[in-house]
Amino acid sequence: MVTQDPWTSRVPEAAGRSLVLVPHPVLVALADGDLAAASALSGLPLTAYLVGEECRGTWRRRRDQVADQPADAPWVTRLVVDAGVVVGRAGFHGRPDAGGTVEVGYATDPAHRRRGHARAALLVLLEVAAAMPGVGAVRASVRPDNVASRALLDAHGFVHVGEQWDEEDGRELVLERPARAV
């Protein structure tokens, strides 16, 4: 069973990073754009990036999702923390679907990009997925122009399996890989 504890990885590229659960009251504050309340409630020094337009849609979806499906809370978007500094967000879109697939999502604060945080977050998520009974595949969706994310996914065994239209991001490529790499 997935836990509410911070997620970490034994992989050296993820050293020092953890994915920390965002409690529902913090999700509400982030979705509302209330940085002061979110920081106070989380006990972490959050940045304006996390309440900016790039993140608020995610927080709104997760706020509503966790309110409707409390069992999704430990699965969904978490804060990526490196040595006490919040550098982004990452998690699954929810519990595994009926076919045993989980979808990952991650984003790094622009002030902390190009330092391996997205790679570390993805490695943590892949390790969590591999450890979960019933999870057989990991999915990611990425805009075709997001070259950095596509390269990261390609480097970790994801293969293009289709396309979809996302109301927020437009056309996305859908990529998948087995949860337990062979």
Secondary structure, DSSP 4 states (H G I P E B T S, - for coil): ---SSPB--SSGGGTTEEEE---HHHHHHHHTT-HHHHHHHHTS---GGGGSHHHHHHHHHHHHHHHH-GGGTTTS-EEEEETTEEEEEEEESSS--TTSEEEEEEEE-GGG-SSSHHHHHHHHHHHHHHHSTT--EEEEEE-TT-HHHHHHHHHTT-EEEEEEEETTTEEEEEEEEESS--
